[in-house]
């Protein structure tokens, strides 16, 4: 057993401040990021235990269990349980010899202070768990989540009310736990993850670099993992790690399924369907589980968060920050998780369901005005503003982006795809979840300096007429903010393989009015060399204010530095043309809250 004191600073991070003299004891406050008077911080210690739990097929999973304690002894009290299901080791020793606990990074440890049991489980085929991973978030892993949830519910220290939380891959395991409709699973908090697996990993028909990375010997296979307590010499953990090598290699899995309806050569099944949370949306709804979806605008999973929110009927909320992958910035996420789990696992009436269901942060907003609430996404206050691309662009020279069409532009702009683009700053591309700025790459179109602050809130759509000198090509589109000094930042972006450009009716209740590219084999439409084709692609959602004096720039490229593998049929690199004539008007549609303050040319 290991015992540790929870730092006194947790109370401050949770915004659970002690009542001051003279303030009535019944004073309560509950709103996003603030929680007082509803949840008593009763414990200052916790105790950890670890063990193996056997699944119905005999495979043993490694589990760490954290329970509140008093004077070094775990409390003899039934408490709700919140757990995580991780492929990245439930506990491991880092290069400095420190034990890393993922529950801390996920802002979950403070729950112990308020009367919760926490647990971390290594997925099968990872960490110290036995078995081999079949694919990536398959039904076997989902069944394991069901069995672990029911196991936690049966323990003498459990009330039987169970929650699951996590971010990135762990966010996905959180969703998949809900697809199994465990009777004891009452709440899930998935962060920065996907809902439609193909639409996320192979958005626009182009497989994302973060899912084609090489396997990492440490996090992916369990090196450095902390053995369970009974495994005193670590031999069981080593035996488990030896079995991991039989698992499915992630990059090879995705590369073998170019189209949504492909059967995986490795698994022999249409694995995009099996691994997609959206496949089981109705099961999630029937479970009645409460859902707290959270994400960030500057993250590849931003669209998936809005898609999930708009296509489920469960009691749910959507939180969107302005940061990167699995980051929460200065927002007290521990507070929000406590409010959420208190409501669904302890049945505390803290007003959670009476609040506006969507809470989001706007980039570049004035101090004190960063956060907004709404009852729908995209916000009803946003109105579409169309900007037209005008000719004259060349690598390093921007063409025109304006509300007025440039009737003089009749000849297309052309560029040869550069398959060796470089980030303008030194960047680690191993797991880059947001693109870097690439100067003089592809073609760019810019507005005049804006006359006033302009708020973009929703999903921009690039509507482009493109031709190529061969039958296929990739498109990467970036919406950029250029400040008066010339510094560039990426507001949002999108990608589309030209042969995936055909649009179908979305299989969702609410696809937010966006173009849907299903990506099945029968949908493929090769280009006719030299013939313009219309390609509509939505860029990831955002809520960003472009400051007065800044310019908006749309950049169209044929490659991204984050791409690790490219279709060999694109060798030699294709020449792409962007068209502007009357029959082929390329344009950008922006969702604007308020007025689009377009500046005059020459400012």
Helices and strands as residue ranges (DSSP letters): E 2-5, H 10-13, E 29-31, E 34-36, E 45-54, E 60-70, E 73-74, E 79-86, E 92-93, E 99-100, H 102-105, G 109-114, E 116-122, H 139-154, E 158-167, H 169-179, E 185-191, H 197-201, G 203-205, G 209-211, H 235-244, H 250-255, H 271-275, G 277-280, H 281-287, E 290-296, H 302-310, E 316-321, H 333-345, G 352-354, E 358-361, E 371-374, E 382-390, E 398-402, E 413-416, E 443-446, E 454-458, E 461-468, E 474-482, E 488-497, G 498-500, G 521-523, E 533-538, E 542-546, E 551-557, G 568-570, E 575-578, E 587-593
